[in-house]
Amino acid sequence: MKSYTAIIEKDQDTGLYVGYIPGFPGAHTQAATLEELRLNLCEVVEMLLEDV
């Protein structure tokens, strides 16, 4: 299994966590919790890898 490093920030205006994977176009998402963000990022990466 390959691992990726995500950059995560918390938007002060919305209170949402925003995450993206550098160098992986389209791999970005947002969520209310860190766990939800992690799951969302995993799902995005899986979808993007299917398109390759």
PQR file with spaces between the fields and no chain letter, atoms N, CA, C, O and H, PARSE charges and radii, in Angstrom:
ATOM       1  N    MET     1       0.843   -1.178    0.000 -0.4000 1.5000
ATOM       2  CA   MET     1       0.000    0.000    0.000 -0.0000 2.0000
ATOM       3  C    MET     1       0.892    1.246    0.000  0.5500 1.7000
ATOM       4  O    MET     1       1.836    1.337    0.784 -0.5500 1.4000
ATOM       5  N    LYS     2       0.596    2.179   -0.860 -0.4000 1.5000
ATOM       6  CA   LYS     2       1.358    3.421   -0.952 -0.0000 2.0000
ATOM       7  C    LYS     2       0.791    4.445    0.025  0.5500 1.7000
ATOM       8  O    LYS     2      -0.416    4.484    0.264 -0.5500 1.4000
ATOM       9  H    LYS     2      -0.171    2.105   -1.497  0.4000 1.0000
ATOM      10  N    SER     3       1.654    5.259    0.578 -0.4000 1.5000
ATOM      11  CA   SER     3       1.170    6.302    1.493 -0.0000 2.0000
ATOM      12  C    SER     3       1.464    7.672    0.901  0.5500 1.7000
ATOM      13  O    SER     3       2.409    7.846    0.132 -0.5500 1.4000
ATOM      14  H    SER     3       2.635    5.227    0.383  0.4000 1.0000
ATOM      15  N    TYR     4       0.642    8.633    1.273 -0.4000 1.5000
ATOM      16  CA   TYR     4       0.767   10.004    0.795 -0.0000 2.0000
ATOM      17  C    TYR     4       0.761   10.943    1.991  0.5500 1.7000
ATOM      18  O    TYR     4       0.189   10.634    3.036 -0.5500 1.4000
ATOM      19  H    TYR     4      -0.126    8.492    1.898  0.4000 1.0000
ATOM      20  N    THR     5       1.394   12.076    1.826 -0.4000 1.5000
ATOM      21  CA   THR     5       1.393   13.098    2.867 -0.0000 2.0000
ATOM      22  C    THR     5       0.372   14.163    2.514  0.5500 1.7000
ATOM      23  O    THR     5       0.374   14.703    1.407 -0.5500 1.4000
ATOM      24  H    THR     5       1.859   12.327    0.977  0.4000 1.0000
ATOM      25  N    ALA     6      -0.494   14.456    3.458 -0.4000 1.5000
ATOM      26  CA   ALA     6      -1.525   15.470    3.244 -0.0000 2.0000
ATOM      27  C    ALA     6      -1.199   16.717    4.048  0.5500 1.7000
ATOM      28  O    ALA     6      -0.661   16.641    5.153 -0.5500 1.4000
ATOM      29  H    ALA     6      -0.497   14.018    4.357  0.4000 1.0000
ATOM      30  N    ILE     7      -1.531   17.853    3.481 -0.4000 1.5000
ATOM      31  CA   ILE     7      -1.435   19.133    4.178 -0.0000 2.0000
ATOM      32  C    ILE     7      -2.839   19.469    4.664  0.5500 1.7000
ATOM      33  O    ILE     7      -3.791   19.478    3.884 -0.5500 1.4000
ATOM      34  H    ILE     7      -1.968   17.915    2.584  0.4000 1.0000
ATOM      35  N    ILE     8      -2.956   19.744    5.962 -0.4000 1.5000
ATOM      36  CA   ILE     8      -4.263   20.002    6.561 -0.0000 2.0000
ATOM      37  C    ILE     8      -4.239   21.351    7.263  0.5500 1.7000
ATOM      38  O    ILE     8      -3.315   21.675    8.009 -0.5500 1.4000
ATOM      39  H    ILE     8      -2.182   19.736    6.595  0.4000 1.0000
ATOM      40  N    GLU     9      -5.272   22.116    7.001 -0.4000 1.5000
ATOM      41  CA   GLU     9      -5.436   23.421    7.651 -0.0000 2.0000
ATOM      42  C    GLU     9      -6.872   23.531    8.142  0.5500 1.7000
ATOM      43  O    GLU     9      -7.763   22.862    7.619 -0.5500 1.4000
ATOM      44  H    GLU     9      -6.022   21.853    6.394  0.4000 1.0000
ATOM      45  N    LYS    10      -7.096   24.363    9.134 -0.4000 1.5000
ATOM      46  CA   LYS    10      -8.458   24.617    9.605 -0.0000 2.0000
ATOM      47  C    LYS    10      -8.853   26.016    9.160  0.5500 1.7000
ATOM      48  O    LYS    10      -8.183   26.995    9.487 -0.5500 1.4000
ATOM      49  H    LYS    10      -6.372   24.906    9.559  0.4000 1.0000
ATOM      50  N    ASP    11      -9.949   26.101    8.411 -0.4000 1.5000
ATOM      51  CA   ASP    11     -10.455   27.387    7.936 -0.0000 2.0000
ATOM      52  C    ASP    11     -11.104   28.120    9.105  0.5500 1.7000
ATOM      53  O    ASP    11     -12.088   27.647    9.674 -0.5500 1.4000
ATOM      54  H    ASP    11     -10.494   25.305    8.146  0.4000 1.0000
ATOM      55  N    GLN    12     -10.557   29.261    9.456 -0.4000 1.5000
ATOM      56  CA   GLN    12     -11.053   30.014   10.608 -0.0000 2.0000
ATOM      57  C    GLN    12     -12.451   30.578   10.379  0.5500 1.7000
ATOM      58  O    GLN    12     -13.193   30.793   11.337 -0.5500 1.4000
ATOM      59  H    GLN    12      -9.758   29.646    8.994  0.4000 1.0000
ATOM      60  N    ASP    13     -12.816   30.819    9.130 -0.4000 1.5000
ATOM      61  CA   ASP    13     -14.137   31.378    8.828 -0.0000 2.0000
ATOM      62  C    ASP    13     -15.240   30.331    8.935  0.5500 1.7000
ATOM      63  O    ASP    13     -16.312   30.607    9.474 -0.5500 1.4000
ATOM      64  H    ASP    13     -12.213   30.644    8.352  0.4000 1.0000
ATOM      65  N    THR    14     -14.979   29.133    8.424 -0.4000 1.5000
ATOM      66  CA   THR    14     -16.017   28.100    8.396 -0.0000 2.0000
ATOM      67  C    THR    14     -15.865   27.064    9.504  0.5500 1.7000
ATOM      68  O    THR    14     -16.824   26.372    9.847 -0.5500 1.4000
ATOM      69  H    THR    14     -14.109   28.909    7.986  0.4000 1.0000
ATOM      70  N    GLY    15     -14.658   26.958   10.065 -0.4000 1.5000
ATOM      71  CA   GLY    15     -14.389   25.939   11.075 -0.0000 2.0000
ATOM      72  C    GLY    15     -14.139   24.559   10.492  0.5500 1.7000
ATOM      73  O    GLY    15     -13.968   23.592   11.234 -0.5500 1.4000
ATOM      74  H    GLY    15     -13.880   27.520    9.787  0.4000 1.0000
ATOM      75  N    LEU    16     -14.116   24.461    9.163 -0.4000 1.5000
ATOM      76  CA   LEU    16     -13.889   23.179    8.498 -0.0000 2.0000
ATOM      77  C    LEU    16     -12.396   22.909    8.332  0.5500 1.7000
ATOM      78  O    LEU    16     -11.591   23.833    8.214 -0.5500 1.4000
ATOM      79  H    LEU    16     -14.256   25.247    8.560  0.4000 1.0000
ATOM      80  N    TYR    17     -12.049   21.639    8.325 -0.4000 1.5000
ATOM      81  CA   TYR    17     -10.688   21.228    7.992 -0.0000 2.0000
ATOM      82  C    TYR    17     -10.597   21.088    6.483  0.5500 1.7000
ATOM      83  O    TYR    17     -11.498   20.547    5.842 -0.5500 1.4000
ATOM      84  H    TYR    17     -12.703   20.889    8.421  0.4000 1.0000
ATOM      85  N    VAL    18      -9.506   21.579    5.926 -0.4000 1.5000
ATOM      86  CA   VAL    18      -9.263   21.523    4.486 -0.0000 2.0000
ATOM      87  C    VAL    18      -7.960   20.761    4.288  0.5500 1.7000
ATOM      88  O    VAL    18      -6.954   21.067    4.928 -0.5500 1.4000
ATOM      89  H    VAL    18      -8.774   22.018    6.447  0.4000 1.0000
ATOM      90  N    GLY    19      -7.979   19.766    3.399 -0.4000 1.5000
ATOM      91  CA   GLY    19      -6.779   18.975    3.172 -0.0000 2.0000
ATOM      92  C    GLY    19      -6.520   18.759    1.691  0.5500 1.7000
ATOM      93  O    GLY    19      -7.442   18.694    0.878 -0.5500 1.4000
ATOM      94  H    GLY    19      -8.797   19.517    2.880  0.4000 1.0000
ATOM      95  N    TYR    20      -5.237   18.650    1.364 -0.4000 1.5000
ATOM      96  CA   TYR    20      -4.843   18.341   -0.006 -0.0000 2.0000
ATOM      97  C    TYR    20      -3.536   17.580    0.013  0.5500 1.7000
ATOM      98  O    TYR    20      -2.788   17.623    0.990 -0.5500 1.4000
ATOM      99  H    TYR    20      -4.488   18.703    2.025  0.4000 1.0000
ATOM     100  N    ILE    21      -3.270   16.881   -1.082 -0.4000 1.5000
ATOM     101  CA   ILE    21      -2.037   16.123   -1.223 -0.0000 2.0000
ATOM     102  C    ILE    21      -1.187   16.813   -2.277  0.5500 1.7000
ATOM     103  O    ILE    21      -1.543   16.813   -3.456 -0.5500 1.4000
ATOM     104  H    ILE    21      -3.877   16.847   -1.876  0.4000 1.0000
ATOM     105  N    PRO    22      -0.057   17.407   -1.866 -0.5600 1.5000
ATOM     106  CA   PRO    22       0.809   18.117   -2.804  0.2800 2.0000
ATOM     107  C    PRO    22       1.288   17.204   -3.943  0.5500 1.7000
ATOM     108  O    PRO    22       1.651   16.049   -3.722 -0.5500 1.4000
ATOM     109  N    GLY    23       1.279   17.746   -5.149 -0.4000 1.5000
ATOM     110  CA   GLY    23       1.754   16.999   -6.301 -0.0000 2.0000
ATOM     111  C    GLY    23       0.755   15.989   -6.841  0.5500 1.7000
ATOM     112  O    GLY    23       1.085   15.216   -7.740 -0.5500 1.4000
ATOM     113  H    GLY    23       0.983   18.685   -5.329  0.4000 1.0000
ATOM     114  N    PHE    24      -0.456   15.984   -6.308 -0.4000 1.5000
ATOM     115  CA   PHE    24      -1.493   15.050   -6.748 -0.0000 2.0000
ATOM     116  C    PHE    24      -2.700   15.891   -7.163  0.5500 1.7000
ATOM     117  O    PHE    24      -3.600   16.124   -6.356 -0.5500 1.4000
ATOM     118  H    PHE    24      -0.724   16.613   -5.578  0.4000 1.0000
ATOM     119  N    PRO    25      -2.723   16.348   -8.422 -0.5600 1.5000
ATOM     120  CA   PRO    25      -3.798   17.227   -8.879  0.2800 2.0000
ATOM     121  C    PRO    25      -5.190   16.647   -8.622  0.5500 1.7000
ATOM     122  O    PRO    25      -5.466   15.496   -8.960 -0.5500 1.4000
ATOM     123  N    GLY    26      -6.039   17.440   -8.034 -0.4000 1.5000
ATOM     124  CA   GLY    26      -7.405   17.031   -7.758 -0.0000 2.0000
ATOM     125  C    GLY    26      -7.609   16.384   -6.407  0.5500 1.7000
ATOM     126  O    GLY    26      -8.745   16.119   -6.016 -0.5500 1.4000
ATOM     127  H    GLY    26      -5.814   18.375   -7.759  0.4000 1.0000
ATOM     128  N    ALA    27      -6.524   16.121   -5.680 -0.4000 1.5000
ATOM     129  CA   ALA    27      -6.637   15.464   -4.374 -0.0000 2.0000
ATOM     130  C    ALA    27      -6.786   16.515   -3.280  0.5500 1.7000
ATOM     131  O    ALA    27      -5.820   16.887   -2.614 -0.5500 1.4000
ATOM     132  H    ALA    27      -5.600   16.337   -5.998  0.4000 1.0000
ATOM     133  N    HIS    28      -8.011   16.980   -3.115 -0.4000 1.5000
ATOM     134  CA   HIS    28      -8.309   17.954   -2.060 -0.0000 2.0000
ATOM     135  C    HIS    28      -9.752   17.769   -1.610  0.5500 1.7000
ATOM     136  O    HIS    28     -10.603   17.334   -2.386 -0.5500 1.4000
ATOM     137  H    HIS    28      -8.796   16.678   -3.656  0.4000 1.0000
ATOM     138  N    THR    29     -10.018   18.102   -0.357 -0.4000 1.5000
ATOM     139  CA   THR    29     -11.361   17.954    0.193 -0.0000 2.0000
ATOM     140  C    THR    29     -11.467   18.765    1.476  0.5500 1.7000
ATOM     141  O    THR    29     -10.494   19.374    1.921 -0.5500 1.4000
ATOM     142  H    THR    29      -9.327   18.455    0.273  0.4000 1.0000
ATOM     143  N    GLN    30     -12.650   18.766    2.061 -0.4000 1.5000
ATOM     144  CA   GLN    30     -12.861   19.437    3.336 -0.0000 2.0000
ATOM     145  C    GLN    30     -13.837   18.620    4.164  0.5500 1.7000
ATOM     146  O    GLN    30     -14.598   17.815    3.627 -0.5500 1.4000
ATOM     147  H    GLN    30     -13.440   18.271    1.699  0.4000 1.0000
ATOM     148  N    ALA    31     -13.809   18.834    5.498 -0.4000 1.5000
ATOM     149  CA   ALA    31     -14.687   18.079    6.389 -0.0000 2.0000
ATOM     150  C    ALA    31     -14.767   18.767    7.749  0.5500 1.7000
ATOM     151  O    ALA    31     -13.964   19.643    8.069 -0.5500 1.4000
ATOM     152  H    ALA    31     -13.191   19.488    5.934  0.4000 1.0000
ATOM     153  N    ALA    32     -15.744   18.355    8.530 -0.4000 1.5000
ATOM     154  CA   ALA    32     -15.946   18.939    9.856 -0.0000 2.0000
ATOM     155  C    ALA    32     -14.985   18.364   10.900  0.5500 1.7000
ATOM     156  O    ALA    32     -14.659   19.038   11.877 -0.5500 1.4000
ATOM     157  H    ALA    32     -16.397   17.643    8.270  0.4000 1.0000
ATOM     158  N    THR    33     -14.528   17.112   10.697 -0.4000 1.5000
ATOM     159  CA   THR    33     -13.611   16.486   11.654 -0.0000 2.0000
ATOM     160  C    THR    33     -12.383   15.960   10.917  0.5500 1.7000
ATOM     161  O    THR    33     -12.410   15.764    9.702 -0.5500 1.4000
ATOM     162  H    THR    33     -14.793   16.564    9.903  0.4000 1.0000
ATOM     163  N    LEU    34     -11.315   15.738   11.664 -0.4000 1.5000
ATOM     164  CA   LEU    34     -10.094   15.203   11.059 -0.0000 2.0000
ATOM     165  C    LEU    34     -10.303   13.784   10.536  0.5500 1.7000
ATOM     166  O    LEU    34      -9.770   13.426    9.486 -0.5500 1.4000
ATOM     167  H    LEU    34     -11.293   15.898   12.651  0.4000 1.0000
ATOM     168  N    GLU    35     -11.068   12.984   11.252 -0.4000 1.5000
ATOM     169  CA   GLU    35     -11.324   11.616   10.793 -0.0000 2.0000
ATOM     170  C    GLU    35     -12.116   11.624    9.490  0.5500 1.7000
ATOM     171  O    GLU    35     -11.810   10.863    8.572 -0.5500 1.4000
ATOM     172  H    GLU    35     -11.501   13.275   12.105  0.4000 1.0000
ATOM     173  N    GLU    36     -13.117   12.470    9.407 -0.4000 1.5000
ATOM     174  CA   GLU    36     -13.896   12.584    8.177 -0.0000 2.0000
ATOM     175  C    GLU    36     -13.017   13.072    7.029  0.5500 1.7000
ATOM     176  O    GLU    36     -13.158   12.610    5.896 -0.5500 1.4000
ATOM     177  H    GLU    36     -13.365   13.088   10.153  0.4000 1.0000
ATOM     178  N    LEU    37     -12.116   13.998    7.319 -0.4000 1.5000
ATOM     179  CA   LEU    37     -11.197   14.500    6.301 -0.0000 2.0000
ATOM     180  C    LEU    37     -10.284   13.390    5.802  0.5500 1.7000
ATOM     181  O    LEU    37     -10.051   13.266    4.600 -0.5500 1.4000
ATOM     182  H    LEU    37     -12.001   14.373    8.239  0.4000 1.0000
ATOM     183  N    ARG    38      -9.769   12.586    6.721 -0.4000 1.5000
ATOM     184  CA   ARG    38      -8.899   11.474    6.340 -0.0000 2.0000
ATOM     185  C    ARG    38      -9.639   10.500    5.422  0.5500 1.7000
ATOM     186  O    ARG    38      -9.104   10.073    4.399 -0.5500 1.4000
ATOM     187  H    ARG    38      -9.959   12.687    7.698  0.4000 1.0000
ATOM     188  N    LEU    39     -10.860   10.157    5.793 -0.4000 1.5000
ATOM     189  CA   LEU    39     -11.650    9.246    4.968 -0.0000 2.0000
ATOM     190  C    LEU    39     -11.944    9.853    3.598  0.5500 1.7000
ATOM     191  O    LEU    39     -11.874    9.160    2.583 -0.5500 1.4000
ATOM     192  H    LEU    39     -11.295   10.504    6.624  0.4000 1.0000
ATOM     193  N    ASN    40     -12.270   11.135    3.567 -0.4000 1.5000
ATOM     194  CA   ASN    40     -12.539   11.815    2.299 -0.0000 2.0000
ATOM     195  C    ASN    40     -11.302   11.810    1.404  0.5500 1.7000
ATOM     196  O    ASN    40     -11.404   11.550    0.205 -0.5500 1.4000
ATOM     197  H    ASN    40     -12.327   11.698    4.391  0.4000 1.0000
ATOM     198  N    LEU    41     -10.137   12.096    1.982 -0.4000 1.5000
ATOM     199  CA   LEU    41      -8.906   12.106    1.181 -0.0000 2.0000
ATOM     200  C    LEU    41      -8.602   10.716    0.623  0.5500 1.7000
ATOM     201  O    LEU    41      -8.176   10.584   -0.524 -0.5500 1.4000
ATOM     202  H    LEU    41     -10.054   12.307    2.956  0.4000 1.0000
ATOM     203  N    CYS    42      -8.820    9.687    1.431 -0.4000 1.5000
ATOM     204  CA   CYS    42      -8.605    8.313    0.945 -0.0000 2.0000
ATOM     205  C    CYS    42      -9.526    8.013   -0.232  0.5500 1.7000
ATOM     206  O    CYS    42      -9.106    7.422   -1.226 -0.5500 1.4000
ATOM     207  H    CYS    42      -9.166    9.794    2.363  0.4000 1.0000
ATOM     208  N    GLU    43     -10.766    8.420   -0.112 -0.4000 1.5000
ATOM     209  CA   GLU    43     -11.743    8.190   -1.180 -0.0000 2.0000
ATOM     210  C    GLU    43     -11.359    8.939   -2.455  0.5500 1.7000
ATOM     211  O    GLU    43     -11.473    8.400   -3.556 -0.5500 1.4000
ATOM     212  H    GLU    43     -11.108    8.901    0.695  0.4000 1.0000
ATOM     213  N    VAL    44     -10.906   10.178   -2.301 -0.4000 1.5000
ATOM     214  CA   VAL    44     -10.501   10.975   -3.463 -0.0000 2.0000
ATOM     215  C    VAL    44      -9.315   10.326   -4.162  0.5500 1.7000
ATOM     216  O    VAL    44      -9.302   10.227   -5.389 -0.5500 1.4000
ATOM     217  H    VAL    44     -10.814   10.615   -1.407  0.4000 1.0000
ATOM     218  N    VAL    45      -8.326    9.884   -3.407 -0.4000 1.5000
ATOM     219  CA   VAL    45      -7.146    9.249   -3.999 -0.0000 2.0000
ATOM     220  C    VAL    45      -7.552    7.973   -4.733  0.5500 1.7000
ATOM     221  O    VAL    45      -7.086    7.723   -5.845 -0.5500 1.4000
ATOM     222  H    VAL    45      -8.337    9.964   -2.410  0.4000 1.0000
ATOM     223  N    GLU    46      -8.414    7.170   -4.121 -0.4000 1.5000
ATOM     224  CA   GLU    46      -8.874    5.939   -4.784 -0.0000 2.0000
ATOM     225  C    GLU    46      -9.552    6.250   -6.116  0.5500 1.7000
ATOM     226  O    GLU    46      -9.302    5.574   -7.113 -0.5500 1.4000
ATOM     227  H    GLU    46      -8.793    7.373   -3.218  0.4000 1.0000
ATOM     228  N    MET    47     -10.397    7.258   -6.135 -0.4000 1.5000
ATOM     229  CA   MET    47     -11.089    7.628   -7.374 -0.0000 2.0000
ATOM     230  C    MET    47     -10.103    8.125   -8.417  0.5500 1.7000
ATOM     231  O    MET    47     -10.211    7.760   -9.588 -0.5500 1.4000
ATOM     232  H    MET    47     -10.599    7.808   -5.325  0.4000 1.0000
ATOM     233  N    LEU    48      -9.147    8.945   -8.019 -0.4000 1.5000
ATOM     234  CA   LEU    48      -8.169    9.471   -8.971 -0.0000 2.0000
ATOM     235  C    LEU    48      -7.285    8.360   -9.532  0.5500 1.7000
ATOM     236  O    LEU    48      -6.930    8.392  -10.710 -0.5500 1.4000
ATOM     237  H    LEU    48      -9.058    9.241   -7.068  0.4000 1.0000
ATOM     238  N    LEU    49      -6.926    7.382   -8.705 -0.4000 1.5000
ATOM     239  CA   LEU    49      -6.082    6.284   -9.179 -0.0000 2.0000
ATOM     240  C    LEU    49      -6.842    5.363  -10.131  0.5500 1.7000
ATOM     241  O    LEU    49      -6.233    4.725  -10.990 -0.5500 1.4000
ATOM     242  H    LEU    49      -7.214    7.357   -7.747  0.4000 1.0000
ATOM     243  N    GLU    50      -8.151    5.287   -9.988 -0.4000 1.5000
ATOM     244  CA   GLU    50      -8.951    4.479  -10.923 -0.0000 2.0000
ATOM     245  C    GLU    50      -8.910    5.061  -12.326  0.5500 1.7000
ATOM     246  O    GLU    50      -9.009    4.334  -13.314 -0.5500 1.4000
ATOM     247  H    GLU    50      -8.646    5.804   -9.290  0.4000 1.0000
ATOM     248  N    ASP    51      -8.762    6.385  -12.404 -0.4000 1.5000
ATOM     249  CA   ASP    51      -8.749    7.067  -13.697 -0.0000 2.0000
ATOM     250  C    ASP    51      -7.411    6.955  -14.418  0.5500 1.7000
ATOM     251  O    ASP    51      -7.303    7.332  -15.585 -0.5500 1.4000
ATOM     252  H    ASP    51      -8.681    6.975  -11.600  0.4000 1.0000
ATOM     253  N    VAL    52      -6.399    6.443  -13.740 -0.4000 1.5000
ATOM     254  CA   VAL    52      -5.054    6.359  -14.341 -0.0000 2.0000
ATOM     255  C    VAL    52      -4.942    5.167  -15.228  0.5500 1.7000
ATOM     256  O    VAL    52      -3.886    4.934  -15.818 -0.5500 1.4000
ATOM     257  H    VAL    52      -6.487    6.136  -12.793  0.4000 1.0000
